[in-house]
Amino acid sequence: MKALRWKNQWPLHLMIWPAVALLFVYSYVPIAGALFMAFQKFNPAKGVFASPWVGLDNFRYIFSMPDMGRVLFNTVYIASMKIVAGLLVPIAFALMLNEVRVAAVKRTFQTLVYLPHFLSWVILSGILIDILSPSEGIVNKAIAGLGLEPVFFLTDNRWFPFVLVTSDVWKEFGYATIIYLAALTSINPALYEAAEIDGASRWKRTLYVSLPGMAPIIVLMAALSLGNVLNAGFEQIFNLYNALVYESGDVIDTLVYRIGLEQAQYSVATAVGLFKSLVSMFFIVISYGLAYRFANYRLF
């Protein structure tokens, strides 16, 4: 029986090996180099095996940097706001979309909010820079029409984090909405019919039927999102920020980029990246435990 199953499935097993090889070469092999370089004063001419060891000096250096506290705060602050907004907005939109009875309208809205997910941050950043321009942007023209002063969204430290969170939600909430709509379709229609017979309004049906039915997937998504508490989004911030908003927009990933590639301090940048990876792994383990406990989610 096993031999027959293997004979039928060997093309599928063969197809997965290129992906496994790419994952191993580009994700696991660099881990070994990072483990060495984080504890060395890396010299590209000497390589990983001949560069001098410095112990924990790189870690002492990064935690003594005057900007490190600000960078850690920005990372956790921006990532936390993205996690909260990235949970609440798709849930609310899915509940509203579920109340739309015209299928064509429902599909149109679903497609429109899903489209930004397929655009890169390079394209979306160009669109945002044009929209938020203090002189020609449509947003500031609307603000000027109300008689208010223009807002420098991309150069003002008070506004920049909110621009990051809002634009991230705009890009991704359509994708997350599909997950919650799928959860809504799994709710037994008899529950809605029973609530309607009992005189429950649409709001009451949403509150006592839809939300409890979505609760397992909400708990699962919330628990898994904890693993991103140190991932504030490099591509988005790198394409939108500038030196004027380093105070509010500089995060661990952008700091690693500047230290590693612009200042050529490869070992220090690797130590920062290793620190972030260890903290992220801790949160992923915690989130996996929470997902198993509250949503019965298991990979294996």
N, C-alpha and C positions, 0 to 999 in steps of 0.2 A: 504493500500500500504506500509506504514511504517512498519507495523507488519510483512508483507511478506518479506520485505527487511531485517529486523532484524533476522527473522527466517533463511534466507539464509546466512547471514553474521556473525552470532554469533560465529561460530568456529574461524573466523579471529580475532574478537575482543578478544576472549579468549586467543588466541596465543600471543597477544601483552602484556598481563598483567605480565608474568614473566620478560620480558625486562623492563617494567615500574617499577616493584618492585626492580630489580637490580639497575636501574638508581637512584631511590629514596634513596635506602640504601647506596650505595657507592658514590654517587655524591652530593645529597642534604643534607642528614643527617650530613656528615662531615662539611658542611658549618656552621652549628650552633656551633659545637665545635670550629671551626676556629675563629668564631666571638668572642667567649668567651676567648679562649687561647691567642689571639693576645693582649688582654688588661690585662692579668694576669701574675704573676710569677708562672707558672704552676708547680705543684708538683704532680708527678704520684701517690704518696701515698695518697694525699688528693683528687685528682680528679678535674674535671672541676668546680664543684659547691662549693668546699671548699678552693680552691687555692686563695691566696690574689690578690686583684686588684691593678694594678700599673698604670692605665690610659694609657697615650701615651708614657710611658717610653721606651717601646720596639721599637717604631718607632723612638724616638729620638736617641736611641742607634744604630739602623741600619744605620741611616743617618749620624751618627758621626763616623762610622767605616771608617778607612783610605782606605779600599779596595772597598768601596761601589761605588765611582765614576768610578773606573776602571771596576768593574763588570757591571754596567749599560751601560757603553760605549761598552764593549765587546758584551753584549747581543744585543743591538740595531744594532751594526756594523755587527755582524755575521748574525743576522736574516734578516737585510736589504739586504745584499749580497745574501743570500739564496733566498729571495723573487724575486729579480731582475733576478738572474740567472735561478731560477725555472720558470720564465715566458718566458724569451727569448729563452732558449735552446729548450724546447718542441715545441714552435711555429716554430722555424727555422727547427727543425727536421721533424715536421708534413708537412711543405711546401715541403721539399725535398722528403719525402716519398710519397707525393701526386703526384710527377712527375714520380715515378717509374711505368712503364707500365706492368711489368711482375708480376702477382699476387703472384706467389710462392715466389719470392724474397722479395716482399713487406711484406708478412706474416712472412717470416723468420726474417727479420730485426725487425719487430714489436714485435715478440715473444722474441728475444734476448734482446732487451732493456727493456722489461717488466719484465724479470725474477728477477733482483735484488730487485724489490719491495716486493717480497715474502720472502726475506731473512731478518733475524733479524740483528740488529747492532752488536750483539755478534759475529755472523759468519763473517759479512762483516768487522768488525774491525780486526779480525784475518787475513783475506785476505789482508787488507791494510797494516797491520804491516809487513807481509811477503814481500809484493810488494815493500814497501818503506824503507825496512831495508837498512841502510847505508853500510853494509858489503855484504849481500847476495841478496838484493832486485833487481828485474829485472830493475827497473827504474834507480837505482844508477849504475848498471852495464852498462846500455846504456849511462849514463852520463860519466862514466869512459872511455867508448869506444871513446868518443869525446875528451878525454884528459882533462876533467874538474874534479874539486874536488867533492867528494860526498856531497850530501845535506842531512842534518838531518831534514827531513820533520816533524817528530813528536816530536822533542825536540827543534826546533828553532822557536822562537816567530815570526820571519818574515814570516815563511812559514805555520805555523799551521792553521791560519784562512782560508787560501786558500785551504788547505787539507780538512778542514771541509766543505767548500762550494762545492768544486769539487766532493767529495765523496757523499754529499747529492744529488747533481744534478744527479750523476751517478745512485743512487738508485731509484730516484723518477721520472726522466723525461720521462721514458717509459709510466708510468701510466698517466701522464698529456698529453702525446702525443695523447693518445686515445681520449681524450676529444676534442682536436683540429681537429683530423681526422674526428670525428663525425660532427663537425661544417662544415668542408670542404665538406662532402657528402651532406649537406643540401643546398649547393649553386646550383642554377638552371644551368644545363649544357648548356642551350641556351645562357647564358652570355659568356661562354668560346667559343662557336661556333661563336657568333657574333664578339668577339674580334679577333678570328683567321681569319675570313673573312676580317676584317679591317686591317689585316697584323701585329697584335700584336705578339711580340715574347713571349717565355715562361716567361721571366722575367717581361715583361709588363703585361702579363695575371696574374702573381702572384701579381704584385704590384697593379693593378687596379680592379681585380676581386676577387682573393682569400683573400687578406688581408681585404678589406672592408667587405667581407662576413663573415669573422671570427671576425670582430670588436666587436660585442655584447658580445660574449663569452670571448674575451680577456679582455674587460672592466669589466665583471662580475668576472672573476678569479683574476684580479688585485685588485679590490675593496675588495673582500673577503679575500685576502691574508694579508691585512692590520691588520687583527685581530691577526696575528702571529708575530707582530713586537717585542714582548717580549718573543717569543718562539724560542730560538736558537737551541733547540734539546738536551734534557738531555741524552737520551740513547746513542746517537752518541758520544757526548763529553765525557761522563763518561767512555765509553769503549776505547777512544783514548787518553785522555789527561793524563798528569802526572804533578808533582810539577814544572818541568822545564818550562812548558808552561802555568802556572797559569796567568801570566801577559797578555797573549793574548787569552787564552781559557776559563778562569773562567767566568761563566755566572750566572744569578740569580738562576737557578735550581740547579746547582752544589754547589753554596754557601749555599742554603737552605739544601741540603743533608749533607754538612759538618757540618753546625751549628746544625742542628736538630738531626742527627743520630750519628755523630762522637763526637761532643762536648756536646750532650744532652741538648742543650738550646732550648727546644721545643717551648717556647713562642716566642722567637726571630725569629726562623725559620718560625713559623706560621705568624708572622707579615710581614716578607719578602714575603711569599706566598700570603698573603692577599693584600699587596701593588701591587704585580704583577697581581693578578686577577682583581683588580679594574681598573688598567691601561689597561689591555687587554679588559675588558668589554667596556671601553670608546672607544677603537679603533674598536671593533666589531660593536658598535652602529653606529659609523661614517661610517664604511665600508658598513654596511647594507643600510644606507641612500644613499651612493654613488651608490651602486649596483641598488637600486630602481630608482634613478634619471637618471643614464646613461644606464642601461641595462634592466630596467623595471622588475627587479627580486624581487619577493615577496614570503615569506614563507606562509603567510596567506592572 
